[in-house]
């Protein structure tokens, strides 16, 4: 009798935890986020029918100062773009509890397939992938 009641309680707790995790993962990713390296704030917001993210603020000034340009871009005509305001997250669309799109790394000048998911009330996990290999970072909500 006690074992059955305990098993029922464990089942209820597990169901509540699972629904809380699913609800959290389904939360939007819009907002201002501090990168894992704590060098910039990225603002994520809707842009047309997709979701995008731009460099909103530097926390650590880039090597050439606040007017740093996108000098590592492989396309010569884009190398004059300022990093401040540069879109680094593009074409993100919701796919259940994930957002899928592209991420641009201005330090390398390369773009990658990307997946973002909510991991907590104040954190998101941002993954950049080449084929099956991905590298993840945790970004924290900016204050």
N, C-alpha and C positions, 0 to 999 in steps of 0.2 A: 504494500500500500504506500509506504513512504517512498520507496524506489520509484514507483509510477508517478507520484506527485513531483518528485525531484526531476524526473525525466521530462515531465511536462513543463516545469519551470525553466529548465535548461533550453528546451525547444523555443519557448517564448522569448527568452533573452537572446538567443541566437537570431531569431527572426527580427527582433527589434534592432540588433546591431547591424544586420544585413540591410535592413531598410534605411537605417541612418547613413550607412556608407553609400548606398545607391543614391539617396537624396543629396548627399554632399557632392558626389561625383557629377550629378546632373546640374549643379549650380553653374551659372554662367562664369566665364573666365574674364569678362570685362573688368577693367580697373587699371590701377597703376601698380606695377610689380618691380621689385628690386631684383636684378639679376644675381645669380649665385656668386659671381665674382665681386658683387657689390660695387660695380663701377658705373652702373647706369640704371635709370628707371625707364621701363617700357610701358607705354600706355596702350592697352588693348581695348578696342571698341569696334562696333559695327562699321563696316565700310561697304555700302551698297548691299548686295545679297550675301556678303561674306563677313568674316571678322578679321581684323588686321591689327598689327602692333607697330608702333613707331618709337624711336628713341626720344623720350620726352625731356630727359635731364641727365647730365653727367654727374656722377658722384665723385669720380676721379677724372680730372681733365685728360683728354687724349694727348698723345705726344706733341701734336702741332697746335694745341690749345683748343678753345671752344669752337673755333672756326674750322676744325679738322674736316677734310674732304674724304670722300670714299675712294682713296688712292689705290686700294688693292682690288678694285672691281676689274674683272677681266674685259669689260666693255669700255673702251677709251672714252666714249661720249658720256658715260655715267661717273667718271672719276672726279668731275667737278661738283657733284652733289655734296651738300653739307651732311655730316653724320647726324647732327641734331635735327630731329624731325624725320629722319630716314626710316622708311618702312622696312622692318626686318622680319615681320611675321605677315605673310600674305596668303590670300585665298583659303582661309580657314573656314571649314564648314563642320557643323556638329554631326557626329556619328554616334548615336546613343550617348554614352557618358564621356566620349572623347571628342576632340576637335582635330581635324586633319587638314594640313596645308603645307606651306613651304616656309623655311626659316633661312634668312641670309645672315652670314657671319662677316661683318665688315673687316674683321681682323685678318681673315684669310681671303676674302673676296669670293667665297663659295656659297652656294645655296644647297639646301638639303630638304628632303622629304621630312615632314615633322608631324609629331603628335603631341597634343597638350591634354592633360587631364588634371582635374581638381583633386588634390590629395588631402586637403584640410581646409578649414574656414579661412586660413590666411596663407595657403600655399598652393602652388601649381607645379606639376612636373612637366618640363619642356624637353622633348626628345628630338634630336636630329639624327637622321638615318641615311646610311648609304647601303642599299640592298638590305640584307637581313641584319646588318650591324647598326646598333643605335647607341648614342651616348646621351645620358640624361642629366639634367640640371634641375634643382629645386629653386623656384623663385618665390620670394615672400612678398606679401602685400605691403605696399609703401604706405607710410603714415603721413 
